[in-house]
């Protein structure tokens, strides 16, 4: 039988606390353990007028990681959810020594609060996300598969950009997106290609739906392995922050 974890949303969006008021006595809940936002830079100032109940089971006795199977969404003091999201099936950190498995923010910059869940992949130990954005027409939260597909998305709330960076064996690719008519559109791509003797830097911009090369530079001379690590530091920091999650899946 699935258990429930009730997250009570604070108006300042600084933390979400597990509350036991809506839970039967035999259900597991977390009290006095905050589930905090992990993004601290350039956050938007929004309020979250909903309470969230995660439906699922802890994967071990610590209760730090849950197999989340569904999400119930409430408003006010209502005991009946206004929306139920089913078939979620994620491994999500929710408490213990870790905070941040459930996060709220304005992820599409429309002035409405959205939320996301961390999704841990037990095979690759990758950390991904599931996003739900508030849809004014639906008056509820809808999944955003475009954001789900981005590697390590970061959000620039000052300029309304979504940033994503990923590596291949010989290159580092940095993408900049913007929301347009509810869809995520690639605005710019920067590619750094590494070889033994040089670094090539290529800048692309989207014009009429096509990525167009607008600038290219070549830096000659040998470079150290540490140089490549520096330019992808935010990915390394991201993985380090969730190191215990990966250990949980070992």
Secondary structure, 3 states (H helix, E strand, C coil): CCEEEEEEECCCCCEEEECCCCCCCCCCCCCCCEEECCCCCCCCCCCCCCEEEEEEEECCCCCCEEEEEEEEEECCCCCCCCEEEEEEEEEEECCCCCCCCEEEECCCCCCCCEEEEEEECCCCCCEEEEEEEEECCCCEEEECHHHHCCCCCEEECCCCEEEEEEECCCEEEEEEEEEECCEEEEEEEEEEEECCCEEEEEEEEEECCEEEEEEEEEEECCCCHHHHHHHCHHHHHHHHHCHHHHHHCC
